[in-house]
Amino acid sequence: MEIFSRKKYFLFTLVVVVLIAGFALMAGPKENAGEFNTAIFNVRRLTLAPLLILSAFASLVFIIFKKS
């Protein structure tokens, strides 16, 4: 007896990839550590990446608790 169906495993994997993409968008490129860069305040790092991560976590909860 399987706990999750094949479709749920696929959706779970897809959401984990979206989570990784969200954290990568939040991190951004590596730059000189000694210099202050104002690029940390752009829309991608402050708005888009956190919304992507929160939606991915919400999707995971929905996928896990949804009945087959």
N, C-alpha and C positions, 0 to 999 in steps of 0.2 A: 504494500500500500504506500503510495507516494503522498508526501505532505503537500507538495506544490506540483502543479501541472507544468508541462513543458513551456507553455505560454508565459506562466508566471516567472519561471527562471529566465526566459528571454527578456521580459520586461524589467526584472531585477537587474540583470546585466546592463541593459540599456540605461537605467537610472544611475547605476554606479559610474558608468562612463560620463554621464552628464555631471555628476558630482565632481569627478576628477577634473573635468573641463572647467567647472565653476571655480574650483580652488586654483587651477592654473591661471585663469583670468584674474583672480584676485592677487596672485603673487606677482605677475608681470615679469618683465625682463630684469636680469641682474645688471646693476650699474655700479658706479664707484661708491664705496661705502662712506668715504669721507666727505662727499658733497651732498648738500640738500637738494632734492629734486622735487619740484611741484607736481610732477606727474602722478604722485600718490593720491592726489585729490581729484582725479578725473572721474567721469561718470562710470566707466567700465569697472573700476575698482571699488567705488563707493555704492553703486546702485545695481548695476547689471549682475555682477558676480554674486553678491549676497542673495538677490532675488532668485537666481538660478539655483543656488545651493538650498535655499529654503523650500523652493518648489520641488526639488529632487527629494528632500527628506519627507515632505508631505506625500509625494507620490509613493515612496517606499512604504510608508505607513498604510496608505490606501491599498497597495498591492498585497501587503502581508495580511491585512484583516478582511479583504474581500473574499467572500465565499465562492468556491468554484461552481 
